[in-house]
Amino acid sequence: MITNDQFTFIHVHKTGGRSLNSVITQCIPGSQTVGYHFPHALLPVQQRHLPVVGVVRNPWDWYVSWYAFNRKMGLRNPLFIVVSDGGKADFKTTVKQLVKLGDDSEQSRAHRAALAAVLPTEFGTDRGAGLTRTCIEGYSEPHRGYYSWLFDRMLGGTESPLLHIAKFENLQPDFIAIMRRLGVAESDALESALQATEKKNASSHSHYAHYYDAELRELIAERERRLIDTYGYVFEAAEPSDAPVALPSFYSFDVGFRKLLDRSANFLLLRSDLDITPLRQKVEQLTEQDWAGSGREQKFHVHRHTASLILVTDNFKHLPPTNLPLFERFKNEVQPVLDTIADYYGNKGMFLRVLLVRLTEGEVIDPHFDEGMSLLHSHRVHIPIITNNEVMFCVGGEKRHLAAGEIWEINNATVHYVENFSRHARVHMIVDWAPAETLTHRERIAGIVKTVLSPPPSQSLVSRNDPCPCGSGQRFKNCHGKLV
């Protein structure tokens, strides 16, 4: 949101707002930024009598751009993480779940509950979602699509006589026409600056029509009808010569790795008849002193009701791990379980992390999703050791009991949580298996990081806030800078 003494510009996601923000700040003295993607409700009181300028975009095109941008950026935006099922859902599934996010279906209610659990309480810390917990808790739109709701919420309602809308498809002429209509003295300077400005935050895709089937096309026509009619939008056919460009992958590098072996599921059962009796007996001999001291429950708030014993760790560096002293104590009981898991994945890789986690009776592990290159390039596997029917595991809105003697991979890239409403503690062994191709990939990443940190004398070091040289679109500190 940019304010000055002549008007306020509100930046709705994926409508060319970064370019307008830049030229307004550059050309109009006294322009101030009031947060990035802040809604009309946060407009300073002293500016509320002034005209409000916004941009609208063809809804079919908007959803493609939103999806492509978030796939390119990786699993960063909590909204994208939830509606894309942790990145595993395709374009159609992700967009359907976003369009219908406000309706009364069980799936949409579960998605909103997950968002309410992970979103911040204030704007500015939402990692691109443009949402807070309060937004989602009050979100109920049984018949209206997400984009229409977002558009109205950001701009304060489309009925206001103070609102002036430019169309994204004719952005520069429309915006300048509004500036001249409002009598903005710097209109000529704004026009010159816009003509010299490159498109910012662009997503890589071809004409939006390539990505729609009839069902998804009609869903958006139905749910975004008022916006479509108000601004005269239609679904345009793509030119035959306009070959479709594949939508970006959310993986920074294509290493062929997909969670749950690229199956469309939240849970993947690896085995159902494992004899964990020796391991259970060994775990039952542990004392409270044994369970104390890993610090995991203090470092991660969602795990505050747990206690952990770490047997193997690579400290999330995606490098060959270290067996901690505790591994030798459990080796005879743990190794057969690890061998079973390695056999399932083809023995081409290694275990990066192995730990035992106890969840206190009557407590929960809050909804969350895992992040970081290593966690996203590993198979997260749970082996229930001590449990009961009152312990429920929920992943991506799907809830089930994981029984002792079973081995499950879960999609930890999407929202998941655990409920233990029983009178007994629950203990799982958790392991992360990294396929060999991701480890080779890690060596290539290490080369990039080494080059960045030790450039030739004629080059300057990459700042933590600079774009990562790998081309992911993220800042270095949020991408390969994490590996340093």
N, C-alpha and C positions, 0 to 999 in steps of 0.2 A: 504494500500500500504506500503510495507516494502522495503527500499533501503539500499544498502551497496556498497562497492567499487568493487563488483563482478557481481551483477545482481540486478534486481528489481522484486519483487513478487507483482502482482496485484490480489487482492481478489475479484473475481466475486461472487455474492450472491449465497448461497446454493451450494457451490462446495468444502466444506471441508477446506475453507481458514483459519478459526480460528485456527485449529490445526497447519497448516503450519506457520501462523504468529507467533505462540508461539514458535515453535522449531527454526525458523530462528533467532528470537530475542535472544533466549537462547544460540544458538550455534555459531553465527557469530558475532564477536566483531565489533562494529561500525554500526550495523544495526539500522536504524531509521524508525520510523513510520511516514508516511506522510498522515495522515487522514485515517479514516475507510471507506472502500468501495469507495475510491477516484479513479477516472478514469485516464487513461493514459495521458489525456490532462493536468493534474495537476502534472505530473512528473517533478521534478526539472530539470532545463536545464543541470546541470552538470552531471546528470545520464542518459541523453537520448541516449548516445552512447553505453550504456551497454545492455546486453541481458535482455529480459522481459520474465518472467515465469508466466503462467496462468494455469487454470484448466477448462476443458470442461466436461459437464455431459449430459447423454442421455436426450434429450429435454422432452420426455414423463415423465421421472422420475423427471426432474427438476421442471416441473410445479406442480406435486404432492407435492414435498418437499416444494416449495415456498408457496403453499396454506396451507399445514398443519402447517408450522411454523408460518405463520401470523395468522391463526385461534387460535393457541395456545397462541400467544402473546396478543391477543385482538385487539381492534380497536385503533391501534397505528400508523401503517404505512399508510400515506395518499394514496399511490397507492392502497393498499389493500382496504381501506375504499371506494375509488371511484369505483373500478372495481367489488367489491363484493356488491355494493349497500348498503353500511353501514352495512355489515355483514349478510344481510338477504338472499343473493343469495347463491345457492348451488355450489358445486364444478364445475360442468359442465358450469354453467352460468358465474361464476367468471373467469374461465380459458379462455373460449371463448372470454370474453370481454377484457382480458389481451392480448391474442394472437393477437387480431384484433385491438388493441389500436391505431395503426398507420395508419389504412386505412381511406378511404374517406366517410364512412357511417356517417349518422347524429348522431347516438349514439356514435361512437368513437370520433367524433368532440366535442360532448358535454362533454365526459369524459376528453378529453385533455383540454378543456376550464376550467373545474372544477379544474383539477390538476394545471393548470397555475395560478389559483387564490389562491390556498392554499399552494403551494410549496414555500420553501424559495429561496432566490436569491443566497445563497452560500451553498456549501457542508458542512456537519458536523452538520447541524441543521435540517435534513430532516426526522428524526425519523425512519430510516431504509429504506426509499424509494430508496436511492442511486440516487436521481434525484434532479434537481433544476428547477426553472421556465424556464430558458434558454433551458435546455434539451428538455422540453416538447414543448416549442414554436417552436423549430426547428425540431420536430419529425413528419416525414411523411414517412410512409412505407406501401404503398398500398398492397404490395404482400408479405411482410416479417414479420414473427412473432416477438413478443416482445423479446423473449430470444435471437434470433440471433442478433437483433439490440443491445441489452444490451451487449452481448458478444463482438461484434466489438467495441462498444463505450468504453467499459471498457479497452480493450486491445490495442486499437489504430489501429485496422484493422488486419485481419488475414493474410495478404499478406506480412507482414514485415519479412525480413530475420532474424531480431533480436528476433522474437517471438518463444518461446518454450512452447508446450502445453502438460500437463499431463492429462490423462483421470481419472475422478473421480472414475470410477469402478476399477481402478488399481493404486490408488493414490500413495501409498508409493513407490512401485517399479518404477513407471514412474517418480516420482519426484526425487528419488535418482539417477536414470539413467541420468536425465537431469543435476543434480548437478555434476556427474562424467564427463559427456560430456563437461561441461563448465569448468572443472578443479577446482572446488570449493574445497579448502583445507580442509574444515570442513565436507566433505561428510560423512565420517564414523560417526562423532558425530551426524550429522543430522539423519542418519539412525537409530542409537541407540535411539535417543530421540523420533523419530516417533513411533518406536516399543513399546515404553513405554507410549505413549500418548493415552488417551481416546478420543473418538469422541466427539467433542464439538458442541453445537448448534444443536443437532440432533432433527429431527422431529419424531413424533409418528405416524407411518402408516405402512401398509404392502406393498407387492409388488405393484408397480405402476399400473400394468395392471388391477388390480381389480377395478379401479376407472374410467375406460374409456368405453364409448360405441363407436360404429363404427364411428359415425359422428365426435366426438371430436378427436378420434384417427386419422382420415383422415385429419382433419383441421390442426393438428400439423404436420403431414407428409407433407402437402402441403406448409405451411408457414415456416417451419424450414428445408426445403429440402436441402439447400446447406450445412448447419451444419451437418445434418444427413449423407449426402453422404461423406462429407470431412472426418469425423471421424468414418465412418463405423458403424453407429448405426442402430439398428432394433428394432421393437416393440416386446418384448419378452413376451411369454405367462407365466402366473403365474402357479406355481405348484398347482395341485388340493388340496393338503393338506395344502396349505398356506392360511388359513382362513383370510379374510379381517379384518383389524382393523379399527374401525370407526375413521374418521378424527376428530381431536380435535374440540371442541366447542370454539367459541371466547368468551363465557361467562366464567369468572373465576370459577363460581359455577353454577351447573345446577339447577336452581330454577324453571324451567318450564315457564319462562317469555320470550315472544317474542313480539317485536314491531308489531303494526298493527295486533295483534292477529295471528301472523305467516302467514299472507296472503301475497301473492306475489304482493305487490303494494307499490307505493310511497305515495299515499294518500288513506285514508279510510274515507268515508263519514258516520258519525254517525247519523246525522239527517239533513234534508233539509228545515224544516218548522218551525223553532223556532221563537217565537215572541220576538225580542230583543228591541222592541220600548221603554219600560221603561229604559232599560240600556243605549240605545243610547241617550235618552233625558237627562239622568243624566250626561253622558260623555260630551255632548255638552255644559253643564253648567260649565265645568272646565276652569280655567283661566291659563294663561302662568305660573303664580306663582305656581299653583297646579302641573303643569307638571315638574317643575324644581326640581332638587335635589336628584334623586335616585342614581345617580352616575354610573348606568349601562352603559350608553353611553360613559363614560370615562374609565371604567374598560375594556370594550370589544371594540376594534377598529372597528369591523365590524358593531357595533350598534351605531356608532358615529352620524348617522343622525336620531336617535330615541330619544324619551323621554319615561320614564317608571314610572308607579305608582304601587308599590308593595303592594298587599293586604295581601298575605299569603306567608310565606317563612320558609324553614327548613335549609337555608344556605347550601344546597346541602349535608347535612349529612345523608339523608335518615332516618330521625328520625321524630317523631310527630312534626308538624310545629307550628309556632306561628302566630296567627292572629294579624296583625298590626292594629294600630288605624284606618287606612283608610278603613279596611274591614267593620267596623261598619257603615261607611258612605255609603257604597255601598251594604250592606248586603241584603236589601230587593230586589234589582234588580239583584244581582249576584247569590243569593242562588238558585233560580229556575233553572238557567242555570247549576249550579253545580249538582243539583239533577238529571237533565236530563242525564248528563254525567255519574254520578255514577250509575244510573239505567242501562245504556248501558253496563257498565263493571260488573254489578252484585252486586254492593254495597259491595264488599269484598276488601276493601282497603281504601285509603284516598288521599286527595289532598295535595301534599307537597308544591306546589307553585302556586300562582294565581297572575297575574299581567296584567295591561293594558299597551299596547305599541303603541305609536304613531310614524308613519314614516312620515317624512317631505315630502311635495309635491315636485315632481321632483327629488327625491333621491332614493337610493338603499340601501338594506342591502346586503353586499358583500357575495360571496360564502364562506361557512364555514360548518363545521360539529361540533356537540356537543360532549363533552367528559365527563368522570367522571362516577363513578359507579352509582350515583343516577340518572343522566340523561339517562343513558343507561338502567336502570331498571324501567323507568316510561313511561307511554304513554303521549306523547307531543300532546296537543290538542289546536287547534286554533278556535276561534269564531269571525268572522268578525263583527265588530260593525258599523264602518263607512268606506265605501269603494266605489269603482266605477270600471267600466269595464277596465280602464287603469292600474289597479293594478294587477300584475301577480306574482304568487308564483311558484318557480321552485324547485322540489325535485328529485334528482337522474336523472336529465336530462329531466324530464317530467314537462311541464309548464301548469298552468291553473289559471283561476280567481276563487277566493273563494268568494262567494256572501254572503251578509249580511243575517242572519237568518239560515245559514248553520253551522254545527259543523264538523270539520275535524281533524282526527289524521294524523300527518305527520311522516315520518321516519327521525327524526332529527339526526340519527347516520350517515346518508350519506350526501353528499354535497347538500346544499339548499341555496337559496337566494330569495330576493324579489325586484321587480322593481315597483316603483310608479312614472310613467311618467306623471301623471295627475297634475292638478293645485290645488289639494286638499289633505290634510293630510289623511292618512289611520290609523285607530285605530282597533286593534285586542285585545281581551282578550285571554291570553295564560295561560293554566293550565297544570300541571303535575300530573297525577293520578298514584299512586303506588299500584299495587295489594298487597293483604295481604301477599302472600307467599314471596314477596321480602322484606317485612318488617321483617318477621320472620328470613329471611336470613340475614338481617342487624344486628339482635341481635347476630347471630352466628359470624358475622364479628367483632362485637364489642368485643366479647370474645377473638377472635384471637388478636386483637389490644391490649386489656388489658393485655393479657399474654405476648405479645412482649414488652410492655412498663414497665411492673412490673413483671419481671421474678424472680424465686427463687434466693436467694443470690448467689448460686453457678454458676448461668448462667450470661452471659453478655448481655447487651442490643443489639438489632439488629440495625445496622447502617442504615441510610437512603439509602445508596448505596448498601446494602446487598440484596440478593434475598429475595423476600417476602415469609414469612413462609407458606402462603396459597398454594404455589405451582404453581402460575400462570406463573412463568418464568420472571416476571417483577421485577424491583427493588422495594424495600419497599416504597420508596418515591413516586413512580409512581402508586402504587397499594393501599394497605390498609393504607399506611402512609398518604394518602390524607384525611383519615377520622379522623385523630388526630387533 
